[in-house]
Amino acid sequence: MSLRIKFTSNTSTLLITVIDTDEDIARDDQTPVFEYFVHAGFRITHNFGGYGLGLFVIKSLVELMAGVVELQSTIVQGFKVCVTIVCQQHAGE
């Protein structure tokens, strides 16, 4: 698993990317994983456990900040979650 964080000052855009090369998420499971108490299939639940709240909480918080969460998955290569938030600038900053 890897984490990348990039801030572009001229557009005040924050991009956070998490890449997991261990597991891919089937196309049918990609939309539901953003709902609460949902896992990406039995093998994820069986291997990793958890309550299925992680991506739901992330998406909820990011949307409160008018951001976007995207999920990309490739069979055998794993998946990538990208969070994009345009930060507001305040006077004098």
C-alpha positions in Angstrom: 0.0 0.0 0.0 1.2 3.5 -0.8 0.1 7.0 -0.1 0.7 10.1 -2.2 -0.2 13.6 -1.2 0.2 16.5 -3.6 -0.8 20.2 -3.2 -0.9 22.4 -6.3 -0.6 26.0 -5.1 -1.7 27.8 -8.2 -5.1 26.0 -8.2 -5.2 25.4 -4.4 -5.9 21.7 -5.1 -5.1 18.9 -2.7 -4.8 15.4 -4.2 -4.5 12.4 -2.0 -4.0 9.0 -3.6 -4.0 5.6 -1.9 -2.8 2.6 -3.9 -3.3 -0.9 -2.7 -1.7 -3.6 -4.9 -2.8 -6.5 -2.8 -6.5 -6.7 -3.7 -8.6 -5.5 -6.6 -12.2 -4.6 -6.3 -14.6 -6.1 -8.8 -16.6 -3.7 -11.0 -19.9 -4.7 -9.4 -18.5 -4.0 -5.9 -17.0 -0.6 -6.7 -20.1 1.6 -6.1 -21.5 -0.2 -3.0 -18.1 0.2 -1.1 -19.0 3.8 -0.6 -22.1 2.9 1.3 -22.0 2.1 5.1 -21.5 -1.4 6.3 -20.6 -2.7 2.9 -17.5 -4.7 2.0 -16.0 -5.4 -1.5 -17.0 -9.1 -1.6 -16.6 -12.0 0.7 -12.8 -12.4 0.3 -12.2 -8.8 1.6 -14.4 -9.4 4.6 -12.9 -12.8 5.3 -9.3 -11.7 4.9 -9.4 -8.2 6.4 -12.5 -7.9 8.6 -13.7 -4.5 9.6 -17.2 -2.9 9.6 -17.2 -1.5 6.1 -17.2 2.1 7.2 -13.9 3.4 5.9 -14.7 4.5 2.4 -18.2 5.7 3.5 -16.6 8.0 6.1 -14.0 9.3 3.7 -16.5 10.0 1.0 -18.9 11.8 3.4 -16.1 14.0 4.8 -14.7 14.8 1.3 -18.1 15.7 0.0 -18.7 18.0 3.0 -15.6 19.9 1.7 -17.0 19.9 -1.9 -14.4 17.4 -3.0 -14.5 14.2 -5.1 -13.6 10.6 -4.3 -12.8 8.3 -7.2 -12.1 4.6 -7.2 -10.1 2.8 -9.9 -9.5 -0.9 -9.9 -7.6 -3.2 -12.2 -7.9 -7.0 -12.0 -4.7 -8.5 -10.4 -3.1 -5.0 -10.1 -5.1 -3.7 -7.1 -7.0 -0.5 -6.7 -6.5 3.2 -6.3 -8.6 5.7 -4.3 -8.1 9.4 -5.3 -9.4 12.3 -3.2 -9.5 15.7 -4.8 -10.3 18.8 -2.7 -10.1 22.4 -3.9 -9.0 24.4 -0.8 -10.4 27.8 -0.1 -8.0 30.7 0.2 -8.6 33.4 2.8 -7.6 37.0 2.6 -4.0 37.5 3.4 -2.9 33.9 2.9 
